[in-house]
Protein backbone atom coordinates (compact mmCIF):
# COMPACT_ATOMS: atom_id res chain seq x y z
CA UNK A 1 0.00 0.00 0.00
CA UNK A 2 1.38 3.42 -0.92
CA UNK A 3 1.63 6.02 1.78
CA UNK A 4 -0.74 8.95 1.21
CA UNK A 5 -1.12 12.13 3.12
CA UNK A 6 -4.12 14.41 2.96
CA UNK A 7 -4.66 17.89 4.40
CA UNK A 8 -8.03 19.48 5.05
CA UNK A 9 -8.58 22.93 6.54
CA UNK A 10 -10.71 22.68 9.66
CA UNK A 11 -11.12 18.91 9.76
CA UNK A 12 -10.50 15.48 8.31
CA UNK A 13 -11.89 13.54 5.44
CA UNK A 14 -13.03 10.13 6.53
CA UNK A 15 -10.16 7.95 7.61
CA UNK A 16 -11.19 5.26 5.15
CA UNK A 17 -10.75 7.64 2.23
CA UNK A 18 -7.56 9.12 3.64
CA UNK A 19 -5.81 5.77 3.86
CA UNK A 20 -7.39 4.20 0.80
CA UNK A 21 -9.02 1.52 2.96
CA UNK A 22 -12.69 0.54 3.00
CA UNK A 23 -14.49 1.03 6.29
CA UNK A 24 -16.53 -2.11 6.63
CA UNK A 25 -18.05 -3.92 9.56
CA UNK A 26 -15.23 -6.47 9.24
CA UNK A 27 -12.36 -3.96 9.36
CA UNK A 28 -11.90 -1.60 12.25
CA UNK A 29 -8.41 -0.11 11.99
CA UNK A 30 -6.62 0.90 15.14
CA UNK A 31 -5.95 4.63 14.91
CA UNK A 32 -3.45 6.54 17.05
CA UNK A 33 -3.67 10.33 17.04
CA UNK A 34 -1.13 13.07 17.78
CA UNK A 35 -2.06 16.73 18.25
CA UNK A 36 0.75 19.23 17.58
CA UNK A 37 0.31 22.78 18.89
CA UNK A 38 2.88 25.36 17.87
CA UNK A 39 3.84 29.03 18.01
CA UNK A 40 6.64 31.11 16.52
CA UNK A 41 7.98 34.66 16.81
CA UNK A 42 5.86 35.52 19.84
CA UNK A 43 8.28 38.40 20.50
CA UNK A 44 7.45 39.04 24.17
CA UNK A 45 3.79 39.72 23.35
CA UNK A 46 2.52 38.99 26.85
CA UNK A 47 -0.71 40.96 26.58
CA UNK A 48 -3.20 41.00 23.74
CA UNK A 49 -2.89 43.82 21.22
CA UNK A 50 -4.70 46.92 22.45
CA UNK A 51 -8.27 47.63 21.35
CA UNK A 52 -7.24 50.62 19.24
CA UNK A 53 -8.79 49.75 15.90
CA UNK A 54 -5.52 48.51 14.43
CA UNK A 55 -5.15 45.37 12.32
CA UNK A 56 -4.55 43.01 15.26
CA UNK A 57 -6.66 44.83 17.86
CA UNK A 58 -7.59 42.51 20.73
CA UNK A 59 -5.78 39.47 19.31
CA UNK A 60 -3.22 37.29 21.05
CA UNK A 61 -2.06 37.42 24.64
CA UNK A 62 -0.54 34.77 26.90
CA UNK A 63 -3.62 34.37 29.12
CA UNK A 64 -5.95 33.57 26.22
CA UNK A 65 -3.38 31.26 24.64
CA UNK A 66 -2.98 29.36 27.93
CA UNK A 67 -6.75 28.94 28.20
CA UNK A 68 -7.00 27.63 24.64
CA UNK A 69 -4.13 25.18 25.19
CA UNK A 70 -5.77 23.91 28.36
CA UNK A 71 -9.06 23.37 26.49
CA UNK A 72 -7.37 21.41 23.70
CA UNK A 73 -5.48 19.24 26.18
CA UNK A 74 -8.78 18.29 27.81
CA UNK A 75 -10.19 17.29 24.43
CA UNK A 76 -7.14 15.50 22.98
CA UNK A 77 -5.07 12.74 24.52
CA UNK A 78 -1.59 13.02 22.95
CA UNK A 79 -0.53 16.67 22.70
CA UNK A 80 2.84 18.25 21.94
CA UNK A 81 3.33 22.01 22.46
CA UNK A 82 6.27 23.51 20.55
CA UNK A 83 7.79 26.91 19.72
CA UNK A 84 10.03 27.91 16.82
CA UNK A 85 12.05 30.76 18.28
CA UNK A 86 12.16 34.54 18.73
CA UNK A 87 10.51 34.18 22.10
CA UNK A 88 12.23 37.38 23.26
CA UNK A 89 12.17 41.04 22.15
CA UNK A 90 9.31 43.23 21.01
CA UNK A 91 7.63 44.76 24.07
CA UNK A 92 8.78 46.52 27.26
CA UNK A 93 8.27 43.25 29.14
CA UNK A 94 11.50 41.98 27.59
CA UNK A 95 13.33 45.27 28.15
CA UNK A 96 12.43 45.17 31.85
CA UNK A 97 12.56 41.44 32.68
CA UNK A 98 15.11 40.22 30.12
CA UNK A 99 13.15 37.11 29.14
CA UNK A 100 12.23 35.96 32.63
CA UNK A 101 8.50 36.44 32.18
CA UNK A 102 8.42 34.74 28.77
CA UNK A 103 10.09 31.56 30.05
CA UNK A 104 7.97 31.49 33.19
CA UNK A 105 4.74 31.75 31.21
CA UNK A 106 5.80 29.11 28.68
CA UNK A 107 6.66 26.81 31.58
CA UNK A 108 3.22 27.40 33.09
CA UNK A 109 1.67 26.48 29.74
CA UNK A 110 3.80 23.32 29.76
CA UNK A 111 5.61 23.78 26.48
CA UNK A 112 7.49 20.61 25.56
CA UNK A 113 10.28 22.17 23.52
CA UNK A 114 11.41 25.29 21.66
CA UNK A 115 14.18 26.20 19.28
CA UNK A 116 16.29 29.37 19.37
CA UNK A 117 15.70 32.43 17.20
CA UNK A 118 18.12 35.26 16.45
CA UNK A 119 16.26 37.66 18.79
CA UNK A 120 16.68 35.23 21.65
CA UNK A 121 20.28 36.51 21.77
CA UNK A 122 19.18 40.14 22.22
CA UNK A 123 20.17 40.13 25.90
CA UNK A 124 23.36 38.36 24.91
CA UNK A 125 24.17 34.70 25.28
CA UNK A 126 24.76 35.36 28.96
CA UNK A 127 21.25 36.79 29.25
CA UNK A 128 19.78 33.72 27.56
CA UNK A 129 21.77 31.46 29.86
CA UNK A 130 20.57 33.41 32.89
CA UNK A 131 16.94 32.55 32.08
CA UNK A 132 17.53 28.87 31.31
CA UNK A 133 16.80 27.77 34.86
CA UNK A 134 13.25 29.14 34.51
CA UNK A 135 12.43 26.97 31.50
CA UNK A 136 10.79 23.63 32.28
CA UNK A 137 10.95 22.81 28.55
CA UNK A 138 13.91 21.85 26.38
CA UNK A 139 15.75 24.25 24.10
CA UNK A 140 16.58 22.25 20.96
CA UNK A 141 19.07 23.14 18.23
CA UNK A 142 21.49 20.99 16.25
CA UNK A 143 23.36 23.56 14.12
CA UNK A 144 24.65 25.97 16.77
CA UNK A 145 27.82 24.77 18.46
CA UNK A 146 27.86 26.21 22.00
CA UNK A 147 30.93 24.31 23.23
CA UNK A 148 32.97 27.48 23.85
CA UNK A 149 30.16 29.42 25.51
CA UNK A 150 28.20 29.47 28.76
CA UNK A 151 25.44 27.57 26.94
CA UNK A 152 27.52 24.42 26.60
CA UNK A 153 25.41 21.36 27.49
CA UNK A 154 22.31 23.57 27.91
CA UNK A 155 20.87 22.92 24.45
CA UNK A 156 20.07 19.48 22.99
CA UNK A 157 20.21 18.67 19.26
CA UNK A 158 17.00 16.65 19.55
CA UNK A 159 14.57 15.06 21.96
CA UNK A 160 12.29 12.03 21.73
CA UNK A 161 8.75 12.20 23.12
CA UNK A 162 6.55 9.19 23.76
CA UNK A 163 2.89 10.12 23.31
CA UNK A 164 0.79 7.03 23.94
CA UNK A 165 2.09 4.48 21.44
CA UNK A 166 3.47 7.21 19.15
CA UNK A 167 7.20 7.91 19.25
CA UNK A 168 7.98 11.45 18.10
CA UNK A 169 11.43 12.87 17.41
CA UNK A 170 11.96 16.63 17.53
CA UNK A 171 15.09 18.43 16.29
CA UNK A 172 15.82 22.14 15.86
CA UNK A 173 17.76 24.40 13.46
CA UNK A 174 18.53 28.11 13.53
CA UNK A 175 19.42 30.86 11.08
CA UNK A 176 22.95 32.14 10.55
CA UNK A 177 23.59 34.78 13.22
CA UNK A 178 26.30 36.72 11.42
CA UNK A 179 24.87 40.03 10.06
CA UNK A 180 21.66 39.52 12.10
CA UNK A 181 23.13 39.57 15.61
CA UNK A 182 26.27 41.40 16.80
CA UNK A 183 29.02 38.94 17.59
CA UNK A 184 29.36 40.54 21.01
CA UNK A 185 25.96 39.04 21.83
CA UNK A 186 26.36 35.48 20.53
CA UNK A 187 30.14 35.40 21.23
CA UNK A 188 31.78 32.07 20.30
CA UNK A 189 28.62 30.33 19.10
CA UNK A 190 29.48 28.51 15.86
CA UNK A 191 26.98 28.20 13.03
CA UNK A 192 26.88 24.82 11.28
CA UNK A 193 25.14 23.96 8.02
CA UNK A 194 21.47 23.41 8.95
CA UNK A 195 20.73 21.00 6.08
CA UNK A 196 23.68 18.73 6.91
CA UNK A 197 22.90 18.78 10.61
CA UNK A 198 19.18 18.20 10.12
CA UNK A 199 19.90 15.24 7.84
CA UNK A 200 22.28 13.78 10.41
CA UNK A 201 19.89 13.96 13.34
CA UNK A 202 16.72 13.14 11.41
CA UNK A 203 18.37 9.88 10.35
CA UNK A 204 19.24 9.11 13.97
CA UNK A 205 15.66 9.81 15.05
CA UNK A 206 13.90 7.89 12.29
CA UNK A 207 16.26 5.02 11.56
CA UNK A 208 18.31 4.47 14.72
CA UNK A 209 15.76 5.42 17.39
CA UNK A 210 12.68 4.26 15.50
CA UNK A 211 10.58 7.41 15.73
CA UNK A 212 7.26 7.17 13.93
CA UNK A 213 7.21 10.90 13.19
CA UNK A 214 10.02 13.48 13.00
CA UNK A 215 9.43 17.21 13.50
CA UNK A 216 11.98 19.93 12.78
CA UNK A 217 11.60 23.21 14.69
CA UNK A 218 13.10 25.76 12.32
CA UNK A 219 14.03 29.40 12.64
CA UNK A 220 15.39 29.62 9.09
CA UNK A 221 12.46 31.39 7.43
CA UNK A 222 9.73 30.15 5.08
CA UNK A 223 11.15 31.02 1.62
CA UNK A 224 13.49 33.58 0.07
CA UNK A 225 14.12 35.01 -3.38
CA UNK A 226 17.83 35.32 -2.64
CA UNK A 227 20.25 32.45 -2.10
CA UNK A 228 19.53 31.82 1.58
CA UNK A 229 18.60 28.55 3.28
CA UNK A 230 14.86 28.41 3.97
CA UNK A 231 12.32 25.84 5.16
CA UNK A 232 11.61 25.02 1.51
CA UNK A 233 15.29 24.25 0.92
CA UNK A 234 15.48 22.24 4.12
CA UNK A 235 12.50 20.12 3.11
CA UNK A 236 13.78 19.51 -0.44
CA UNK A 237 17.36 18.64 0.56
CA UNK A 238 16.73 16.33 3.50
CA UNK A 239 15.00 13.06 4.26
CA UNK A 240 13.44 11.44 7.34
CA UNK A 241 11.75 14.73 8.35
CA UNK A 242 7.94 14.61 8.24
CA UNK A 243 7.03 18.11 9.40
CA UNK A 244 8.86 21.44 9.51
CA UNK A 245 7.43 24.03 11.88
CA UNK A 246 8.95 27.37 10.99
CA UNK A 247 9.58 30.90 12.14
CA UNK A 248 11.58 34.08 11.44
CA UNK A 249 9.66 35.36 8.37
CA UNK A 250 6.36 35.91 10.28
CA UNK A 251 4.49 33.97 7.57
CA UNK A 252 0.80 33.28 8.14
CA UNK A 253 -0.18 29.98 6.49
CA UNK A 254 -3.81 28.87 6.44
CA UNK A 255 -2.76 25.34 5.50
CA UNK A 256 0.68 23.71 5.46
CA UNK A 257 2.80 23.74 2.32
CA UNK A 258 3.83 20.35 0.93
CA UNK A 259 7.34 19.92 -0.52
CA UNK A 260 8.89 16.74 -1.87
CA UNK A 261 12.09 15.74 -0.09
CA UNK A 262 15.27 14.34 -1.68
CA UNK A 263 13.72 10.86 -1.99
CA UNK A 264 10.31 12.06 -3.20
CA UNK A 265 8.41 11.83 0.08
CA UNK A 266 6.10 14.60 1.25
CA UNK A 267 7.19 17.07 3.91
CA UNK A 268 4.69 19.48 5.46
CA UNK A 269 5.80 23.03 6.30
CA UNK A 270 3.75 25.24 8.59
CA UNK A 271 4.15 28.66 10.23
CA UNK A 272 1.66 30.80 12.15
CA UNK A 273 2.71 34.42 11.69
CA UNK A 274 3.95 36.19 14.78
CA UNK A 275 3.06 37.71 18.19
CA UNK A 276 1.04 34.72 19.36
CA UNK A 277 -1.94 35.81 17.27
CA UNK A 278 -2.50 32.26 16.05
CA UNK A 279 -1.99 28.93 17.79
CA UNK A 280 -1.06 26.35 15.19
CA UNK A 281 -2.89 23.06 15.54
CA UNK A 282 -2.12 19.99 13.47
CA UNK A 283 -3.43 16.48 13.99
CA UNK A 284 -1.73 13.38 12.68
CA UNK A 285 -3.72 10.13 12.68
CA UNK A 286 -1.71 6.94 12.29
CA UNK A 287 -3.07 3.56 11.30
CA UNK A 288 -1.73 0.44 12.98
CA UNK A 289 1.45 0.17 10.90
CA UNK A 290 2.35 3.85 11.53
CA UNK A 291 2.98 4.29 7.80
CA UNK A 292 -0.49 5.17 6.57
CA UNK A 293 -1.51 8.47 8.11
CA UNK A 294 -3.82 11.41 7.67
CA UNK A 295 -2.80 14.99 8.52
CA UNK A 296 -5.18 17.87 9.19
CA UNK A 297 -4.62 21.52 10.09
CA UNK A 298 -6.95 23.65 12.21
CA UNK A 299 -5.17 26.85 13.35
CA UNK A 300 -6.84 28.89 16.09
CA UNK A 301 -6.83 32.68 16.01
CA UNK A 302 -6.50 33.82 19.62
CA UNK A 303 -9.32 36.27 20.29
C-alpha positions in Angstrom: 0.0 0.0 0.0 1.4 3.4 -0.9 1.6 6.0 1.8 -0.7 8.9 1.2 -1.1 12.1 3.1 -4.1 14.4 3.0 -4.7 17.9 4.4 -8.0 19.5 5.1 -8.6 22.9 6.5 -10.7 22.7 9.7 -11.1 18.9 9.8 -10.5 15.5 8.3 -11.9 13.5 5.4 -13.0 10.1 6.5 -10.2 7.9 7.6 -11.2 5.3 5.1 -10.8 7.6 2.2 -7.6 9.1 3.6 -5.8 5.8 3.9 -7.4 4.2 0.8 -9.0 1.5 3.0 -12.7 0.5 3.0 -14.5 1.0 6.3 -16.5 -2.1 6.6 -18.1 -3.9 9.6 -15.2 -6.5 9.2 -12.4 -4.0 9.4 -11.9 -1.6 12.2 -8.4 -0.1 12.0 -6.6 0.9 15.1 -5.9 4.6 14.9 -3.5 6.5 17.0 -3.7 10.3 17.0 -1.1 13.1 17.8 -2.1 16.7 18.3 0.7 19.2 17.6 0.3 22.8 18.9 2.9 25.4 17.9 3.8 29.0 18.0 6.6 31.1 16.5 8.0 34.7 16.8 5.9 35.5 19.8 8.3 38.4 20.5 7.5 39.0 24.2 3.8 39.7 23.4 2.5 39.0 26.8 -0.7 41.0 26.6 -3.2 41.0 23.7 -2.9 43.8 21.2 -4.7 46.9 22.5 -8.3 47.6 21.3 -7.2 50.6 19.2 -8.8 49.8 15.9 -5.5 48.5 14.4 -5.1 45.4 12.3 -4.6 43.0 15.3 -6.7 44.8 17.9 -7.6 42.5 20.7 -5.8 39.5 19.3 -3.2 37.3 21.1 -2.1 37.4 24.6 -0.5 34.8 26.9 -3.6 34.4 29.1 -6.0 33.6 26.2 -3.4 31.3 24.6 -3.0 29.4 27.9 -6.8 28.9 28.2 -7.0 27.6 24.6 -4.1 25.2 25.2 -5.8 23.9 28.4 -9.1 23.4 26.5 -7.4 21.4 23.7 -5.5 19.2 26.2 -8.8 18.3 27.8 -10.2 17.3 24.4 -7.1 15.5 23.0 -5.1 12.7 24.5 -1.6 13.0 22.9 -0.5 16.7 22.7 2.8 18.3 21.9 3.3 22.0 22.5 6.3 23.5 20.6 7.8 26.9 19.7 10.0 27.9 16.8 12.1 30.8 18.3 12.2 34.5 18.7 10.5 34.2 22.1 12.2 37.4 23.3 12.2 41.0 22.2 9.3 43.2 21.0 7.6 44.8 24.1 8.8 46.5 27.3 8.3 43.2 29.1 11.5 42.0 27.6 13.3 45.3 28.2 12.4 45.2 31.9 12.6 41.4 32.7 15.1 40.2 30.1 13.2 37.1 29.1 12.2 36.0 32.6 8.5 36.4 32.2 8.4 34.7 28.8 10.1 31.6 30.0 8.0 31.5 33.2 4.7 31.7 31.2 5.8 29.1 28.7 6.7 26.8 31.6 3.2 27.4 33.1 1.7 26.5 29.7 3.8 23.3 29.8 5.6 23.8 26.5 7.5 20.6 25.6 10.3 22.2 23.5 11.4 25.3 21.7 14.2 26.2 19.3 16.3 29.4 19.4 15.7 32.4 17.2 18.1 35.3 16.5 16.3 37.7 18.8 16.7 35.2 21.7 20.3 36.5 21.8 19.2 40.1 22.2 20.2 40.1 25.9 23.4 38.4 24.9 24.2 34.7 25.3 24.8 35.4 29.0 21.3 36.8 29.3 19.8 33.7 27.6 21.8 31.5 29.9 20.6 33.4 32.9 16.9 32.6 32.1 17.5 28.9 31.3 16.8 27.8 34.9 13.3 29.1 34.5 12.4 27.0 31.5 10.8 23.6 32.3 10.9 22.8 28.5 13.9 21.8 26.4 15.8 24.2 24.1 16.6 22.2 21.0 19.1 23.1 18.2 21.5 21.0 16.2 23.4 23.6 14.1 24.6 26.0 16.8 27.8 24.8 18.5 27.9 26.2 22.0 30.9 24.3 23.2 33.0 27.5 23.8 30.2 29.4 25.5 28.2 29.5 28.8 25.4 27.6 26.9 27.5 24.4 26.6 25.4 21.4 27.5 22.3 23.6 27.9 20.9 22.9 24.5 20.1 19.5 23.0 20.2 18.7 19.3 17.0 16.6 19.6 14.6 15.1 22.0 12.3 12.0 21.7 8.7 12.2 23.1 6.5 9.2 23.8 2.9 10.1 23.3 0.8 7.0 23.9 2.1 4.5 21.4 3.5 7.2 19.2 7.2 7.9 19.3 8.0 11.4 18.1 11.4 12.9 17.4 12.0 16.6 17.5 15.1 18.4 16.3 15.8 22.1 15.9 17.8 24.4 13.5 18.5 28.1 13.5 19.4 30.9 11.1 23.0 32.1 10.6 23.6 34.8 13.2 26.3 36.7 11.4 24.9 40.0 10.1 21.7 39.5 12.1 23.1 39.6 15.6 26.3 41.4 16.8 29.0 38.9 17.6 29.4 40.5 21.0 26.0 39.0 21.8 26.4 35.5 20.5 30.1 35.4 21.2 31.8 32.1 20.3 28.6 30.3 19.1 29.5 28.5 15.9 27.0 28.2 13.0 26.9 24.8 11.3 25.1 24.0 8.0 21.5 23.4 8.9 20.7 21.0 6.1 23.7 18.7 6.9 22.9 18.8 10.6 19.2 18.2 10.1 19.9 15.2 7.8 22.3 13.8 10.4 19.9 14.0 13.3 16.7 13.1 11.4 18.4 9.9 10.3 19.2 9.1 14.0 15.7 9.8 15.1 13.9 7.9 12.3 16.3 5.0 11.6 18.3 4.5 14.7 15.8 5.4 17.4 12.7 4.3 15.5 10.6 7.4 15.7 7.3 7.2 13.9 7.2 10.9 13.2 10.0 13.5 13.0 9.4 17.2 13.5 12.0 19.9 12.8 11.6 23.2 14.7 13.1 25.8 12.3 14.0 29.4 12.6 15.4 29.6 9.1 12.5 31.4 7.4 9.7 30.1 5.1 11.1 31.0 1.6 13.5 33.6 0.1 14.1 35.0 -3.4 17.8 35.3 -2.6 20.2 32.4 -2.1 19.5 31.8 1.6 18.6 28.5 3.3 14.9 28.4 4.0 12.3 25.8 5.2 11.6 25.0 1.5 15.3 24.3 0.9 15.5 22.2 4.1 12.5 20.1 3.1 13.8 19.5 -0.4 17.4 18.6 0.6 16.7 16.3 3.5 15.0 13.1 4.3 13.4 11.4 7.3 11.7 14.7 8.3 7.9 14.6 8.2 7.0 18.1 9.4 8.9 21.4 9.5 7.4 24.0 11.9 9.0 27.4 11.0 9.6 30.9 12.1 11.6 34.1 11.4 9.7 35.4 8.4 6.4 35.9 10.3 4.5 34.0 7.6 0.8 33.3 8.1 -0.2 30.0 6.5 -3.8 28.9 6.4 -2.8 25.3 5.5 0.7 23.7 5.5 2.8 23.7 2.3 3.8 20.4 0.9 7.3 19.9 -0.5 8.9 16.7 -1.9 12.1 15.7 -0.1 15.3 14.3 -1.7 13.7 10.9 -2.0 10.3 12.1 -3.2 8.4 11.8 0.1 6.1 14.6 1.2 7.2 17.1 3.9 4.7 19.5 5.5 5.8 23.0 6.3 3.8 25.2 8.6 4.2 28.7 10.2 1.7 30.8 12.1 2.7 34.4 11.7 4.0 36.2 14.8 3.1 37.7 18.2 1.0 34.7 19.4 -1.9 35.8 17.3 -2.5 32.3 16.0 -2.0 28.9 17.8 -1.1 26.4 15.2 -2.9 23.1 15.5 -2.1 20.0 13.5 -3.4 16.5 14.0 -1.7 13.4 12.7 -3.7 10.1 12.7 -1.7 6.9 12.3 -3.1 3.6 11.3 -1.7 0.4 13.0 1.5 0.2 10.9 2.4 3.9 11.5 3.0 4.3 7.8 -0.5 5.2 6.6 -1.5 8.5 8.1 -3.8 11.4 7.7 -2.8 15.0 8.5 -5.2 17.9 9.2 -4.6 21.5 10.1 -6.9 23.7 12.2 -5.2 26.9 13.3 -6.8 28.9 16.1 -6.8 32.7 16.0 -6.5 33.8 19.6 -9.3 36.3 20.3 
